[in-house]
Amino acid sequence: MRYFIYFAYDGTRYHGWQIQPNGISVQETLQKGLSTLLRSEVEVVGAGRTDAGVHARTMAAHFDAGEIDCPQLAYKLNKILPPDIAVSKVERVADDLHARFSATSRTYHYYVATAKDPFSRHRAMRLFHAPDFERMNEAARRLFDYMDFTSFSKLHTDVATNNCCIMQARWEPVSDHEWRFVIQADRFLRNMVRAVVGTLFEVGRGKITKEQFAQVITQHNRCAAGDSAPAEGLFLTHIE
């Protein structure tokens, strides 16, 4: 039987979602918890991969097991998992549903703070000089015109294509001193959101124009884009 599990995590102390040989991961921690409670080895397949230090407000994964009490399993998981991982729901699904391949879109938020805030230092990138957010929004709209985002992908990944369909891309204010970048797509390349944000910062700081931002995309060259924004500001927020 196949089950979906929905959960959130603070990625600060993890080496990303995927199991790593040299550091603790969210996937490994969740699998250990499930295997302990179900008394058998459980493999968890996530809806996506987040890098080291990246957070998730909503993450989905699937696993296969026999008949289980879903609410009780969620309750017990929350008791044995560390406080930086929280399970919201476990539910039985059709056997052919796949957390990764059945997902039609993912949404990420990237947060920046324009004033010093001790409570957001692990949740937002601190900007000492506010960029021009309107100019960055004008550049972000250029993302809708393209499909190949090789310029914003880590090199030497094992994907068949670098094409993505972007559905949302905009900066919006959260408070007087906080903004977030909202981006939704059918799929994302490795490091893509942080590379897009880092390149948009160059637009907002007047280093490149929105036309040059579009040229970065068409070059299909990671070296043409800006530096990746730090991990702590990035949240996976929704999976459709």
Secondary structure, DSSP 8 states (H G I E B T S, - for coil): -EEEEEEEE--TTSS-SS-BTTB--HHHHHHHHHHHHHTS----EESS---TT-EEEEEEEEEE-SS--HHHHHHHHHHHS-TTEEEEEEEEE-TT--TTTT---EEEEEEEESS--TTSTTTSEE-SS---HHHHHHHHGGGGG-SB-GGGS-SS---S--B--EEEEEEEEEETTEEEEEEEES---TTHHHHHHHHHHHHHTTSS-HHHHHHHHHHT-GGGS-----GGGEEEEEE-
